[in-house]
């Protein structure tokens, strides 16, 4: 029997409260992964290191000390949860260093706190998390936005990871579904809620000629088509899931169902993140991040 591939997780931290929230989530997540590798990465920018080392001697020793200080809370959380990890402190532009580490370490997933994207306007002023979202080719889980009030304390290995997988039949949705399948192959204990949000028929002309039953049937047909490919993929991999079709505003309905089903996170594909068209306040992915009570995993296409 083939052993599940060991997943490699990169936890990027900066010493902030958001970073410690990310560490709590990583500790919870790790209990469902079985065999895995965790890398805790702290990046010191060049100017800050220069300030600390000016006239003080050994830059390597100072850099090591800065990394230990900045990751103290994170390391305490992971140690208490029994998570084995490797600490890595590097110098450079944080987003670039994280992206380079993903490639050099063959990382499967990045977990990062939301510091710098707690307000909509900050999406345009160079936050690390925002830049990382646009550079990575692997899934990234954003943790710790102001609305994320769920209990992120470590849990026991017997508990199940519950994910809301939001799909719309697109290529990004297919990648998000593959990600869930990969977790299942890696031996993660999963419960999946598969969801599609149908654009509602507006009040007015059409509703005067369509009965509520006709409208409900239309929603069901549209949602069933959108869920078909994702459902077929999950079934072929032996992943158990429940289907949900609702009509409404996508982000709001995704967040509502995640709370209702007590999901531990939301998983969705990203659309257009690498293009200017994707950098808009109307993006469903960004809207979900800012509304969600639980961490959000974005899977690039």
Secondary structure, DSSP 8 states (H G I E B T S, - for coil): ------EEEEEEE-SSHHHHHHHHHHHHHHHHHSSEEEEEEEEE-HHHHHHHHTTT--HHHHHHHHHHHHTHHHHHHHHHHT---EEEEEES-HHHHHHHHHHHTT-SEEEEE-TT-SSGGGGGTT-HHHHHHHH-SSEEEEE--TT--S------TTS-EEEEEE--SSHHHHHHHHHHHHHHHTT--EEEEEEEEE----SSHHHHHS-HHHHHHHHHHHHHHHHHHHHHHHHHTT--EEEEEEES-HHHHHHHHHHHTT-SEEEEE--STTSGGG-STT-HHHHHHHH-SSEEEEE--
